[in-house]
């Protein structure tokens, strides 16, 4: 709470909770959906890792994965890190940038728990190829000092439209906190300057 400058306890519509399963974000109330946590070991991410189609997946094609080619990737809109995990699982070294401190904290916790998970050595090897930065991607790319990424992956949160199908639980919970990515055009412009390919 101190690190994220959040009140400890009190009356709120949402809570960030730390327990034996890790850090989780919950909406409080009787009709609230279940908690959100980043889990690279079990659940949907593990299922995608085991049965997701490998390098034939659309995301692999989008970043240019080919036999013998594993680009250096910057995921500038990391969110909960699922896409970055898939790319790291396929052999890419991935830097993740998440600008919302609460979401970055969830992601950091998930990466930390996956790194400590000893029952599945493959998961530890995958997250070892992932590095998390918290901050505004436009600002961080402007002062990039590391080797420039070959590919910059962008998946911004576009403005809500009432006519679309019900969005995923994560988006319903996060949208009130993070809003829309109104700076997506500037993010794309910055990415085009930095990416080598």
Secondary structure as GFF3:
##gff-version 3
##sequence-region A 1 197
A	DSSP	beta_strand	14	19	.	.	.	ID=ss1
A	DSSP	beta_strand	22	27	.	.	.	ID=ss2
A	DSSP	alpha_helix	43	51	.	.	.	ID=ss3
A	DSSP	three_ten_helix	54	56	.	.	.	ID=ss4
A	DSSP	alpha_helix	58	62	.	.	.	ID=ss5
A	DSSP	beta_strand	73	75	.	.	.	ID=ss6
A	DSSP	alpha_helix	82	89	.	.	.	ID=ss7
A	DSSP	beta_strand	94	98	.	.	.	ID=ss8
A	DSSP	alpha_helix	101	116	.	.	.	ID=ss9
A	DSSP	alpha_helix	121	127	.	.	.	ID=ss10
A	DSSP	beta_strand	130	134	.	.	.	ID=ss11
A	DSSP	alpha_helix	137	142	.	.	.	ID=ss12
A	DSSP	beta_strand	151	153	.	.	.	ID=ss13
A	DSSP	alpha_helix	169	178	.	.	.	ID=ss14
A	DSSP	alpha_helix	184	194	.	.	.	ID=ss15
###
